[in-house]
């Protein structure tokens, strides 16, 4: 399993995070599992407390792992937010930041497991195949927002194509996967 290393945005202030990586795997049913590994002084990171898993808005304003997934050749994409609390959000966009009124609620919401071990925060998010965009090739932008206990935010992504942190920028969708048959 290959680990994809996320980079801090160049304007990221000093942060207790030393590294962020993501590994992914596909199930035989086409499900996608993302495993985020955040390494650093975890006690200096504000980690949302576990709560009843469910849909919630504004997760990106705190410690949150994210995936932006679109079909190659399409401007449409789906944003997934995964909080260590177990909460999640899914947003659909027709084009760059052009959000649809409402994303469909998947039959099976993402399953999120999070735990802290020593100097690591681990978050695993499993996305049901039916919740993934349709298309032969999928383009992914993987990212994370990390909040310190003092309220500062750092932004991590596979690629930062603009001067300001912008996970929606299609040039940040640098990972390509073949869509598993459904």
C-alpha positions as CSV (number, residue, x, y, z in Angstrom):
1,X,0.0,0.0,0.0
2,X,1.5,3.3,-1.1
3,X,1.4,6.3,1.3
4,X,0.7,9.7,-0.3
5,X,2.3,12.5,1.6
6,X,0.4,15.7,2.1
7,X,2.3,19.0,2.1
8,X,1.6,22.0,4.3
9,X,0.5,25.1,2.5
10,X,3.6,27.4,2.2
11,X,1.8,30.0,4.3
12,X,1.2,27.5,7.1
13,X,2.4,28.9,10.4
14,X,4.6,26.9,12.7
15,X,2.5,23.8,13.5
16,X,2.8,20.9,16.0
17,X,2.2,18.6,13.0
18,X,5.3,17.1,11.5
19,X,3.8,15.0,8.7
20,X,0.5,13.9,7.2
21,X,0.1,10.9,4.9
22,X,-2.8,9.0,3.4
23,X,-3.0,5.4,2.2
24,X,-6.0,4.1,0.3
25,X,-7.4,0.7,-0.7
26,X,-10.3,-0.5,-2.7
27,X,-12.7,-3.2,-1.7
28,X,-14.0,-5.9,-4.1
29,X,-17.3,-4.0,-4.0
30,X,-15.6,-0.8,-5.2
31,X,-15.6,0.9,-1.8
32,X,-12.8,3.3,-1.1
33,X,-11.0,3.3,2.3
34,X,-8.7,6.3,3.1
35,X,-6.3,6.1,6.1
36,X,-5.0,9.4,7.3
37,X,-1.9,9.4,9.6
38,X,-1.1,12.7,11.3
39,X,2.2,12.7,13.1
40,X,3.4,15.3,15.6
41,X,2.6,16.7,19.0
42,X,-1.0,15.4,19.1
43,X,-1.7,16.9,22.5
44,X,-1.2,20.4,20.9
45,X,-3.9,19.6,18.3
46,X,-7.6,20.2,18.9
47,X,-9.2,16.9,18.2
48,X,-13.0,16.9,18.1
49,X,-14.4,14.6,20.8
50,X,-16.2,11.4,19.6
51,X,-19.9,11.9,19.2
52,X,-22.8,10.1,17.5
53,X,-21.8,9.6,13.9
54,X,-23.9,11.8,11.6
55,X,-23.9,14.5,9.0
56,X,-22.7,17.9,10.1
57,X,-21.7,21.1,8.4
58,X,-18.6,23.3,9.1
59,X,-16.3,20.4,9.9
60,X,-13.6,22.0,7.7
61,X,-13.3,24.8,10.3
62,X,-11.6,22.4,12.8
63,X,-9.4,19.3,12.6
64,X,-10.8,17.4,9.6
65,X,-9.6,15.1,6.9
66,X,-11.0,15.6,3.4
67,X,-11.2,14.0,-0.1
68,X,-12.3,15.8,-3.2
69,X,-13.3,13.3,-6.0
70,X,-14.3,13.9,-9.5
71,X,-14.6,11.9,-12.8
72,X,-11.8,12.7,-15.3
73,X,-13.1,14.9,-18.1
74,X,-15.9,16.4,-15.9
75,X,-15.9,19.7,-14.0
76,X,-18.3,18.1,-11.3
77,X,-16.9,16.8,-8.1
78,X,-17.8,15.6,-4.6
79,X,-16.3,16.8,-1.4
80,X,-16.1,14.5,1.6
81,X,-15.3,15.7,5.1
82,X,-14.3,13.3,7.9
83,X,-14.1,14.5,11.5
84,X,-12.3,12.5,14.2
85,X,-15.6,12.9,16.1
86,X,-17.2,10.5,13.7
87,X,-19.2,13.2,12.0
88,X,-19.1,13.6,8.2
89,X,-20.3,15.8,5.3
90,X,-20.7,15.3,1.6
91,X,-21.1,18.2,-0.8
92,X,-21.7,18.1,-4.6
93,X,-20.3,20.7,-7.0
94,X,-21.1,21.1,-10.7
95,X,-17.9,23.2,-11.3
96,X,-15.3,25.0,-9.2
97,X,-17.0,26.0,-6.0
98,X,-20.4,25.9,-7.7
99,X,-22.3,23.9,-5.1
100,X,-25.5,22.1,-5.8
101,X,-28.3,22.8,-3.4
102,X,-28.1,19.4,-1.8
103,X,-25.9,16.4,-2.1
104,X,-27.8,13.1,-1.9
105,X,-27.5,11.3,1.4
106,X,-25.8,8.0,0.6
107,X,-27.5,4.8,1.6
108,X,-24.4,4.0,3.6
109,X,-22.7,7.0,5.0
110,X,-18.9,7.0,5.4
111,X,-17.7,4.8,8.3
112,X,-15.1,6.7,10.3
113,X,-12.8,5.3,12.9
114,X,-10.3,7.6,14.7
115,X,-7.8,7.0,17.5
116,X,-4.7,8.6,18.9
117,X,-1.6,6.6,19.6
118,X,1.4,8.3,21.1
119,X,2.5,10.9,18.6
120,X,-0.1,9.9,15.9
121,X,-3.7,10.7,15.1
122,X,-5.1,8.0,12.8
123,X,-8.4,8.4,11.0
124,X,-9.9,5.8,8.7
125,X,-12.8,6.7,6.4
126,X,-14.6,4.0,4.3
127,X,-16.7,5.4,1.4
128,X,-19.3,3.1,-0.1
129,X,-18.9,2.6,-3.9
130,X,-22.4,4.1,-4.5
131,X,-21.3,7.4,-2.8
132,X,-18.4,7.9,-5.3
133,X,-18.8,9.9,-8.5
134,X,-19.4,7.9,-11.6
135,X,-16.8,7.7,-14.3
136,X,-14.1,5.3,-15.6
137,X,-11.3,7.3,-14.0
138,X,-11.6,9.2,-10.8
139,X,-9.3,12.2,-9.9
140,X,-8.7,12.7,-6.2
141,X,-7.5,15.7,-4.1
142,X,-6.6,14.5,-0.6
143,X,-6.3,17.1,2.2
144,X,-6.5,17.8,5.9
145,X,-7.2,20.9,8.1
146,X,-5.5,20.7,11.4
147,X,-6.5,23.0,14.3
148,X,-4.1,23.7,17.2
149,X,-5.3,23.9,20.8
150,X,-4.7,27.7,20.4
151,X,-7.1,27.9,17.5
152,X,-4.6,28.2,14.6
153,X,-5.3,26.3,11.4
154,X,-2.8,24.5,9.0
155,X,-3.8,23.3,5.6
156,X,-2.3,20.1,4.1
157,X,-2.8,18.7,0.6
158,X,-1.2,16.6,-2.1
159,X,-0.7,19.8,-4.0
160,X,-1.3,23.5,-3.4
161,X,-1.8,25.1,-6.8
162,X,-2.7,28.6,-5.6
163,X,-1.3,31.3,-3.3
164,X,-4.1,30.7,-0.7
165,X,-5.2,27.3,0.5
166,X,-7.8,26.0,-1.9
167,X,-8.7,22.3,-1.9
168,X,-11.4,22.9,-4.5
169,X,-8.8,23.9,-7.2
170,X,-9.0,21.1,-9.8
171,X,-5.2,21.2,-10.2
172,X,-5.0,19.8,-6.6
173,X,-6.8,16.6,-7.8
174,X,-3.5,14.9,-8.6
175,X,-4.2,11.3,-7.8
176,X,-6.0,9.2,-10.5
177,X,-7.8,5.9,-9.8
178,X,-9.7,3.5,-12.1
179,X,-13.3,3.2,-11.0
180,X,-14.1,-0.3,-9.8
181,X,-17.0,-1.9,-11.6
182,X,-20.3,-1.7,-9.7
